[in-house]
Amino acid sequence: MASPWFKFSSPATFYPLAGKMIPWFAGAAALLTLAGLVIGLVAAPTDAQQGDAYRIIFIHVPAAWMSMFLYVVMAAWSAAGLGFNTRLSAMMAQAIAPTGAVMTFIALWTGAFWGRPTWGTYWAWDARMTSELILLFLYLGVIALRNAIEDPRRADRACALLTLVGAINVPIIYFSVQWWNTLHQGASVSLTRSPSMAATMFTGMIVMAFAFWMYAIAAALARVRAIMLEREAHMQWTHELQENRG
């Protein structure tokens, strides 16, 4: 008996489902962002060493987490596309790339503003910063490669291969502070020990991380619906959809 989940691998089936999910994820993102900013900017205490400059972590850290997480998800969809030759997998990988690039840019940009008062410089070519910059180039490279290849199926395979090769950079980013001597401090949040920060700071950071996560899902779902309409324009289900709208 086939799994009911396989029916959602069809763009025709997934398109209306995505449309129903977008408002929920977008609403959750808005509410969580509001709550996270209130906790981070109002409720969280001033840091004894960094003062109020540390509050940029409520944007910087969740964006950095999401930049890596989205690349892993994009690589998983790419692997599924290569392994099972499903159209939806390639479309989801394509839809995630721009949001991943935005998250990576935000992480680099906010990190630079955090670094100036903390380390005395906007940028240093240490392992964490450099590997995060490479991640941005990988996202942009995947987007550029897709736009450079006219045949969508060839573009899917080429982008999937580039994505999977580039996935090696994610553990390098994560473990860079352990493998090399960098300006970055060690992880303040770990699955194996208690967080090394005030409970209010930790709560604000986690809430903002979930807000970014909800936004990323809503953005990817909205983008994949547009991709479906563009790439499936010749299919019967898209014609029926246009007729129903008319």
WOCOR-V20805 format. One record per helix or strand. SS is the DSSP state (h for helix, s for strand). FROM is the first residue (numbers start at 1). LEN is the number of residues. If there is no record, write none. Layout:
BEGIN
SS_FROM_LEN + SS_FROM_LEN
END
This chain:
BEGIN
h_4_6 + h_11_33 + s_47_1 + s_51_1 + h_52_33 + h_87_33 + h_127_22 + h_152_15 + h_168_12 + h_199_33 + h_236_10
END
